[in-house]
Amino acid sequence: MRKNKIWIFIWCFVLLVNIHLLILFIPSHIYNPKRDLENSLVSSPEDRVLIAQRIEEMTREMVEAIRTVFVFMLMQFAIFTAVLFVKIRRDSHLMIGRERAS
C-alpha cells in the first residue's frame, strides 16, 4: 500500500509540473503585442505592417507551442494514469491472493 502512495505522489507531482509548464506558455500568448504596436514610436506604415506580420507569425508559433505542450501533457497524464491504475489493481489482486492463501 505504501508503494501505491508513492506512485500517487509521483502522479500528482507530474501533473503539477505539466500544469506549471502550461502556465508558463499561456501568459506570453495572452499578452497582446498589437496594443504596443499602436502605441509604438514607429511612424512609417511599412514598418507597422512588417511589425504586425511578425506579431502574427509569433502568435501562430506560440499557439502551436501551447498546443504541443498541451498534447504532451495529456499523453503523459493518460499514460501515467493507466500505469497507476494497473499497478494499484495488480497490487490489490496480490493482496487478495495473499488473504486467500492464509
Secondary structure as the mmCIF struct_conf table of DSSP 4:
data_model
#
loop_
_struct_conf.conf_type_id
_struct_conf.id
_struct_conf.beg_label_comp_id
_struct_conf.beg_label_asym_id
_struct_conf.beg_label_seq_id
_struct_conf.end_label_comp_id
_struct_conf.end_label_asym_id
_struct_conf.end_label_seq_id
HELX_RH_AL_P HELX_RH_AL_P1 ARG A 2 ILE A 30
BEND BEND1 TYR A 31 TYR A 31
HELX_RH_AL_P HELX_RH_AL_P2 PRO A 33 ASN A 39
BEND BEND2 SER A 40 LEU A 41
HELX_RH_AL_P HELX_RH_AL_P3 PRO A 45 ALA A 101
#
